Amino acid sequence: MVALDLGGETSSASVVDWQAHWSADGSVLGVWIADALGSTWGRLVVLAVDPDTHLLRGADPLLPATLARRGFSLGLDRVAWVAPSDEDTEGELRIRTWGDDGFGGFRLQPAELEEMVPAF
């Protein structure tokens, strides 16, 4: 069993709503939780599976717990989600990637999305 650090007070926090997605090859797990049923916002964490032990690497997340809107897209080497934005109340699209060369990522503001549609 691996405890997920979702960045909140664990002694009084209750998980009422959640989503979990595995990558297509089963090597990565993304978990989004909220403390209110039907909540728009919650916390997202992405963990890799250790290929030797087949256990989740909870101490070394690919994406540490972060505030995120409901729903996210998880691939073999990336996750896409909507996070809070200072400029827009609807948030901004964020992408986090990982691989042998390390981590990467970028943010797209809603105005930028009007001119292009990212493909994942």
C-alpha positions in Angstrom: 0.0 0.0 0.0 1.3 3.5 -0.9 -0.1 6.6 0.9 -0.7 9.4 -1.5 0.5 12.8 -0.4 -2.2 15.1 -1.7 -1.0 18.2 0.0 -3.7 18.5 2.6 -4.5 17.8 6.2 -4.8 14.0 6.3 -6.2 13.5 9.8 -9.5 15.3 9.0 -9.6 15.2 5.2 -12.2 12.9 3.6 -12.1 11.8 0.0 -15.7 12.1 -1.4 -15.0 12.2 -5.1 -12.2 10.8 -7.1 -10.9 9.7 -10.5 -8.0 7.4 -11.3 -6.4 6.7 -14.7 -3.6 4.3 -15.7 -1.3 4.9 -18.6 -1.8 2.5 -21.5 1.1 0.4 -20.5 0.3 0.4 -16.7 3.5 2.1 -15.7 1.9 5.4 -14.5 -1.1 6.1 -12.3 -2.8 9.5 -12.0 -5.3 10.1 -9.1 -7.5 13.2 -8.7 -9.5 13.6 -5.4 -11.9 16.1 -4.0 -13.4 16.5 -0.6 -16.9 17.5 -1.8 -19.2 15.5 -4.1 -19.4 17.0 -7.6 -16.6 19.4 -6.9 -15.0 21.2 -9.8 -11.5 21.5 -8.2 -9.5 18.9 -6.4 -5.9 17.6 -6.1 -4.0 15.6 -8.8 -1.0 13.5 -8.2 0.8 11.3 -10.8 3.0 8.3 -9.7 5.2 5.9 -11.6 5.3 2.1 -10.9 8.8 0.9 -10.0 9.7 -1.7 -12.7 11.6 -3.8 -10.2 9.2 -4.0 -7.3 5.9 -3.3 -9.2 4.9 -0.8 -6.4 4.0 2.8 -6.8 6.9 5.2 -6.2 5.0 7.5 -3.7 8.1 9.2 -2.4 9.1 10.3 -5.9 6.0 11.5 -7.8 6.1 12.4 -11.5 3.7 15.2 -10.6 3.4 16.2 -6.9 0.0 17.0 -5.5 -1.3 20.0 -7.3 -4.7 21.9 -7.5 -6.5 20.7 -10.6 -10.0 20.8 -12.2 -11.9 17.6 -12.5 -10.6 15.4 -15.4 -7.1 15.0 -16.8 -5.4 13.2 -19.7 -2.6 10.7 -18.9 -0.2 9.3 -21.5 3.0 7.2 -21.3 5.2 10.2 -20.8 2.9 13.1 -20.0 -0.1 14.4 -18.1 -2.4 17.3 -19.1 -4.8 19.1 -16.7 -6.4 22.4 -16.0 -4.8 24.4 -13.1 -5.7 27.7 -11.6 -4.6 30.9 -13.4 -4.1 34.4 -12.1 -5.4 35.7 -15.5 -8.5 33.6 -16.0 -11.0 32.2 -13.6 -11.5 29.1 -15.8 -7.8 28.2 -15.3 -5.1 27.3 -17.8 -4.0 24.1 -19.5 -0.8 22.6 -18.1 1.3 19.8 -19.5 4.0 17.9 -17.6 6.3 15.5 -19.4 8.9 13.1 -18.1 11.5 10.7 -19.6 15.2 9.7 -19.5 16.2 13.4 -20.0 14.2 14.6 -16.9 11.0 16.6 -16.6 9.5 19.4 -18.7 6.3 21.3 -19.0 4.4 24.3 -20.2 1.3 26.3 -19.6 -1.3 27.5 -22.2 -3.6 30.4 -21.4 -7.2 30.3 -22.7 -6.4 33.1 -25.2 -3.5 31.0 -26.6 -5.9 28.0 -27.0 -8.2 30.0 -29.4 -5.4 29.9 -32.1 -4.4 26.2 -31.7 -5.5 22.9 -30.3 -2.8 20.8 -28.7 -2.7 17.2 -29.7 -1.9 14.5 -27.1 
